[in-house]
Amino acid sequence: MMVTRLPIDDGAAVRQLAIDLDWSYSDTLAALIRIGLQRRNELPAPRNVDEQEELPLTKAS
């Protein structure tokens, strides 16, 4: 099981799409994720959370 929160507008769009397709929300989200995974090369490059920029030194101790 996976759980995520969607912005309100995105959640409404998923609900409307599910209604239009006569699918469950779960099936609709699964299909959207499957399509997204097939096109994952279009996502932005992952950011390296281990890299931290140096803070500028403005005063000498």
N, C-alpha and C positions, 0 to 999 in steps of 0.2 A: 504494500500500500504506500502511496505517495500522497502527500498533502501539500498544497501551496495556496498562497493567497494571490488573487488577481486584483488589479485595479478595478474599481466599480464599473467603468465603461467596458473594459475587456470582459468582465463576468457577464454583463448584460448582452454583449455581442455573442458570447458562447451560448448563453441561454436561448437567444433568438435563433441562432443557427441550428441548435438542437431541435427547437420547435419546428423550424422550417423543414428540416430533414426528417422529422418524426423519429429522432434518435434520442437515447438517454444522454444526459450531460456527460456521463462517464465515457460513453462511446464516442461522443463528439470530441471531447478532450483527447482521448487516445488517438483518434484519427489526426487531429491537429499536431499532436506531438510526433506521430509517425512521419507526417509530411515535414515537420521541422527537422527531424533527425536526418531525413534524406537530403536536406538542404543546409546542413549545419556548417558547411564551408562558407556560407554567407553571413554567419555570425561574426561579431567582432572578435579579434584575437583575445585570448584569455590574458588577464593582467596578472602579473606576478606579485602576489600579496607579500612575499618575503622581501621584496626590494623596497627600501624606504629612502626617500630623498634626504640629503643632508639639510639640516636647518642652517641658515646663515648665521654666522657669528657676528654680532653687532657691537659687543663689548668685550674687553679683555678683563679677566679677573684679577 
